[in-house]
């Protein structure tokens, strides 16, 4: 696996939260503020995205399956692009037309999983 940074207090606080139905879209500055505590995550016009790298296919699939378990529990599911040794994770809230706090919460939970 690649080098992994220690999680910040802000990341851990977000990871301890749970998603809420109907979360409103965040303003661009709010997304930027949250992404400051989520290293490597990038904002697009409608989502937040990060590529995770692994040593092999087995590690990649273990990550994907664990992330699917977390997403199911939160009822907030990412788009995943899975390759042999990497997975691109995209969280966006279609109903809100962009990123919500739910996306940021799930990104933090993904960071906690990866670390």
N, C-alpha and C positions, 0 to 999 in steps of 0.2 A: 504494500500500500504506500501511498505518497505521504510526505510529511504532513502532520496534522497539528494545527495550532490549538492552544488552550481556548476554551470557550470563555467569553466575557460574561460578566454578571448580567448585562443587558440581554445577551443571547439566551442565557439560562432562564431569565425571567420570561422571555417570550415563549420559550419551549415549555414552560410550566402552564401556560394558558391553554384554553380550549377554544375551538372554532365555534362561531355563533351563526346561525342561519340569518341570511339577509344583511350581512355586513356591508356597509357602504364603501364605495370606492375611495381610496386614499388620494389626497392631492399629491402631486409630484414631489413637493418638498417633504411630505410625510414619508413617502417611499424612500427618498434619499436618506432621511434621518434613520429609518429602520435598517437600511442596507449598510449603514456604517458599522453596525454590530454583527453583520453577516458577511464575513470575508469571502470574496469571490463571486458573490451574487451580483447580477447586473439587471438593471431595469430596462424593459422595452416599453412601448406605448401601452401594452395591455397585460404585461406579466413580469415576473422576476424569474431569472434563469441562472443555473450554475451547472458546470461540467464537473463530474467527479471521476477521478482516475483510479484504476485498480491494477493489481499485479497480474490478474488472470480472469478468465471467464467465471470461474467458480466464485471468486470474491465479488465480482460484478453482480451476479445473480443473487447472491446472499443479500447484498445491499438492496437490490430491487425488491426482493420478497419481503424484507424487513420494512422497507419504505411503504410497500403496499399494505402491510398490516397496520402501520401507523395511520396511513391515509384513510383506510376503512374505518378505523376507530374515530377519526375526526370527521368523517363523512365529507372529506375535502380531498379530491384526487388530482394528482399532477399529471401532466403529459410527460411521458418518458421516451427517450430515444436511447436504446440499449445497443451497445456494441461489445466486442470481445472484452476490452479492458477499460471501458468507460460508460458512463450513463449521464445523459443530459436531462436535468430535472427542470421542468417549467411549471410554476404555479401562477395561475391567473383565475380570476373569478368572472366567468362569462356573464352571469346575471348582472353583475355590477359594471361590466364593460371595462374592467381593468383590475389593478391590484387592490386587494383589501387587507385588513389586518389578518384575516384567515390565511392568506398567502404567506404573510410574514411569519405568523405562528408556525405554519407547517415547514417553512424554510428553516426556522430555528430548530424544530424537532428533527429535521433532516441533518442539520449540523451536529446535533447531539448524537444522532445515530452514527454518523460518519467518524466522529472523534473518538 
